[in-house]
Amino acid sequence: MTARSYFDRSLKEIQQDILRVGSLVEQAVYDAIQALVQQDMALAAQVIMGDEIIDELCLEIEEKCVRLMATQQPMARDLRVIVTGINILTSLERMGDHCVDIARATMCLTGHPFTVRPVQYIPEMADIVQQMVKGGLDAYAKGDVYKAIDMCAMDDEVDFIFNRIFRELIGCMKEKPANIHQSAYLLYVNRYIERIADHATNIGEAVIYLVTGERRELN
């Protein structure tokens, strides 16, 4: 096997590894929201434990990237492939952390039926975020700039719903002090979901940089 063939195979393996992590993160986002909506402590605990696997895989893949840079000394687009991979890994790892944050908030809310109106909008926002995560990973797998741009544009919808939930939760806390405990945790959840969307946008920006070499701010 030539040095170039080995290098190309290594790059392909890294991309597949990153997509594997992405698949785990997609599932974690879905499970975290389901655990919240259904007040399922067992599923919330599963999300928390599953994050250890995501963290371990991210470290392993990052080490592969570093070794490849050290031994092959890539230039130009090859270097972009590796740097982009590390950036996407960072975004995925942070998404996983926010899923854990949602799961922990769920554990604090379990056993108390939701009494505040804005909670109905959280699944709607989460559904858009899940589409963004999937869209970002698809764009990465295919090197599709247009898909990356379209996915990033969805962040505006997320921000709109985020602001609506924020305002209404604050209103619920003012109207009825008994809602403060539940509303406070839902404010955290609202923020965590919005941050996952921001990290998905970062993946879209990374794809654009990978394909074109151009850095664009889409968040």
C-alpha positions in Angstrom: 0.0 0.0 0.0 1.4 3.4 -1.0 1.7 6.2 1.5 -1.1 8.1 -0.3 -3.4 5.1 -0.2 -2.8 4.6 3.5 -3.5 8.3 4.2 -6.7 8.3 2.2 -7.9 5.1 4.0 -7.1 6.7 7.3 -9.1 9.8 6.5 -12.1 7.7 5.4 -11.9 5.8 8.6 -11.9 9.0 10.7 -14.9 10.3 8.8 -16.8 7.0 9.5 -15.8 7.1 13.1 -17.1 10.7 13.4 -20.4 9.7 11.8 -20.7 6.9 14.2 -20.3 9.4 17.1 -22.9 11.6 15.4 -25.4 8.7 15.3 -24.9 8.2 19.0 -25.5 11.9 19.6 -28.6 11.9 17.5 -30.0 9.2 19.6 -29.0 10.9 22.8 -30.8 14.1 21.7 -34.0 12.1 21.0 -33.8 10.1 24.2 -33.2 13.2 26.3 -36.3 14.9 25.0 -38.4 11.7 25.3 -37.2 11.3 28.9 -38.2 14.8 29.7 -41.7 14.7 28.0 -42.5 11.3 29.5 -40.7 12.0 32.8 -38.9 8.8 32.4 -36.1 8.5 34.9 -34.7 5.3 33.5 -34.3 6.8 30.1 -32.7 9.9 31.5 -30.2 7.7 33.4 -29.5 5.9 30.1 -28.7 9.2 28.4 -26.3 10.1 31.2 -24.5 6.7 31.1 -24.3 6.7 27.3 -22.4 10.0 27.3 -19.3 8.1 28.6 -19.2 6.1 25.4 -19.5 9.3 23.3 -16.7 11.0 25.3 -14.4 7.9 25.0 -14.9 7.7 21.2 -14.3 11.4 20.8 -11.0 11.1 22.6 -10.0 8.0 20.5 -10.8 9.7 17.2 -9.1 12.9 18.2 -5.9 11.0 19.0 -6.1 9.3 15.5 -6.3 12.8 14.0 -3.3 14.0 15.9 -1.3 11.0 15.0 -2.1 11.4 11.4 -1.1 15.0 11.4 2.2 14.1 13.2 3.2 11.2 10.9 1.8 12.3 7.5 2.2 16.1 7.8 -0.8 16.8 5.6 -1.1 20.1 3.6 -4.0 22.0 2.0 -7.3 20.2 1.7 -6.0 17.1 3.6 -5.2 19.3 6.6 -8.7 20.8 6.3 -10.2 17.3 6.5 -8.5 16.6 9.7 -9.0 20.0 11.3 -12.7 19.9 10.4 -13.0 16.5 11.8 -11.7 17.6 15.2 -14.0 20.7 15.1 -17.0 18.5 14.4 -16.0 16.1 17.2 -15.9 19.0 19.6 -19.4 20.1 18.6 -20.7 16.5 19.0 -19.1 16.1 22.3 -20.7 19.3 23.6 -24.1 18.2 22.2 -23.8 15.0 24.2 -23.0 17.1 27.4 -26.1 19.1 26.9 -28.2 15.9 26.5 -26.8 14.9 29.9 -27.8 18.3 31.3 -31.4 17.8 30.0 -31.5 14.3 31.5 -30.3 15.7 34.9 -33.0 18.4 34.8 -35.5 15.7 34.0 -34.6 13.8 37.1 -35.3 17.0 39.1 -38.7 17.3 37.5 -39.8 13.7 37.6 -42.8 13.0 39.7 -44.3 16.5 39.3 -46.8 16.8 36.4 -46.1 19.8 34.2 -48.2 22.7 35.1 -46.7 25.5 32.9 -48.0 26.1 29.3 -44.6 26.7 27.6 -43.5 23.1 28.1 -45.7 22.2 25.1 -43.4 24.1 22.8 -40.2 22.3 23.9 -40.9 19.1 21.8 -41.5 21.4 18.7 -38.2 23.1 19.2 -36.4 19.8 19.9 -37.8 18.3 16.7 -36.2 21.1 14.6 -33.0 20.6 16.5 -33.0 16.9 15.8 -33.5 17.7 12.1 -30.5 20.1 12.2 -28.2 17.5 13.8 -29.2 14.9 11.2 -28.9 17.5 8.4 -25.4 18.6 9.6 -24.1 15.0 9.7 -25.6 14.2 6.2 -24.0 17.4 4.8 -20.6 16.2 6.3 -21.0 12.7 4.9 -21.8 14.0 1.4 -19.7 17.2 1.4 -22.9 19.0 0.6 -22.5 22.8 1.1 -26.1 23.6 0.1 -27.5 21.2 2.6 -25.2 22.7 5.3 -26.5 26.2 4.5 -30.2 25.1 4.6 -29.6 23.3 7.9 -28.0 26.3 9.5 -31.0 28.5 8.4 -33.2 26.4 10.6 -31.4 27.9 13.7 -33.6 31.0 13.2 -36.7 28.9 13.9 -35.1 27.5 17.0 -34.2 30.9 18.3 -37.8 32.1 17.7 -39.2 29.3 19.8 -36.5 29.6 22.4 -37.4 33.3 23.0 -41.1 32.5 23.1 -40.5 29.8 25.7 -38.2 32.0 27.7 -40.7 34.9 27.9 -43.6 32.7 28.7 -41.8 30.8 31.5 -40.8 34.1 33.1 -44.4 35.1 32.9 -45.5 31.9 34.6 -43.0 32.4 37.4 -44.4 36.0 37.9 -48.0 34.9 37.8 -47.7 32.0 40.2 -44.7 31.4 42.6 -45.6 27.7 42.8 -44.4 27.4 39.2 -40.9 28.7 40.0 -39.3 25.4 40.6 -40.6 23.7 37.4 -40.1 26.9 35.3 -36.5 27.3 36.4 -35.5 23.8 35.3 -37.4 24.3 32.1 -35.5 27.5 31.4 -32.3 25.4 31.7 -33.7 22.8 29.3 -34.7 25.5 26.9 -31.2 26.9 26.9 -29.6 23.4 26.5 -31.7 22.6 23.4 -30.9 26.0 21.9 -27.2 25.4 22.4 -27.4 22.0 20.7 -28.8 23.9 17.7 -25.8 26.3 17.8 -23.4 23.3 17.8 -25.3 21.8 14.8 -24.8 25.2 13.0 -21.1 24.9 13.9 -21.0 21.6 12.0 -22.6 23.2 9.0 -20.0 25.9 9.0 -17.3 23.3 9.3 -18.6 21.5 6.3 -18.5 24.7 4.2 -14.9 25.3 5.3 -14.0 21.7 4.4 -15.4 21.8 0.9 -14.6 25.4 0.0 -11.9 26.6 2.3 -14.1 29.5 3.2 -15.0 30.4 6.7 -18.6 31.6 7.0 -20.4 32.7 10.1 -24.0 31.3 9.9 -24.9 31.3 13.6 
